[in-house]
Amino acid sequence: MTGDKTMLSVRSVAHNYGCGETAVAALRGIDLDIMAGEILLLVGPSGSGKTTLVQIMGCLLRPTQGRVLLNGNDVASLPEARRNTLRLENFGFIFQSNNLFPNLTATENVMVALDLLGIKGAAARRQARDLLASVGLGNRLDAFPAQLSGGQRQRVGIARALASNPKILLADEPTAALDAENGLRAMELMKTMAHQGNLGVVIVTHDSRIVDAADRTIRLEDGRITDDKL
């Protein structure tokens, strides 16, 4: 880990689904710091609160209680429009399913993310192609998702997530659909991006093959942190 700056802090965060007697506690008082240049894994059994925690970190979900501090400012209590802007400015997201548009080329899929930032036309195409080249897809720029392997599609997803030059990258099971070789390649790519770009990277995973590639591993059980290993 090369960075020592706190990018994001979670303080006393709890979250319930439902209310009253039927409420289900997904998180029960989480305290966690995300550091620049760090690859952090969130592990634990299904239902332990990993995905809920990532959604709260990324301003996709408001906690029932607690604070989420981005650059020292509590984003959990901000109006939704402001949260949407902060999410666009600060976070990149990688999903297990990639969520690529099947009728768009690799370049065009990345351009969609740039369009949200107001980068369009030739500038967007040039930047998208540079990003794809940086993840080893310089020879697959005009390929459609169906023409790409699972590992290549995942790399398009990573390039798209990096398009906004995020400060924090949040990934939900990014290697689950990949074989061992492509899973490790995806991890090494994210690790390189974290260390070179001083990103904070948080990965939700059940994939034991990638644990050794992380800087830090947090284990959640029943909505609580039970282990924190460097």
Salt bridges, closest charged atoms under 4 A:
ASP33 OD1 - ARG11 NH2 2.78
GLU38 OE2 - ARG216 NH1 3.25
GLU80 OE1 - ARG62 NH2 3.07
GLU80 OE1 - ARG83 NE 3.51
ASP115 OD1 - LYS120 NZ 2.38
ASP142 OD1 - ARG129 NH2 2.93
GLU173 OE2 - HIS206 ND1 2.52
GLU181 OE2 - ARG185 NH2 2.83
ASP207 OD1 - ARG209 NE 2.78
ASP215 OD2 - HIS195 NE2 3.40
GLU221 OE2 - ARG219 NE 2.77
ASP227 OD2 - LYS229 NZ 3.58
ASP228 OD1 - ARG216 NE 2.97
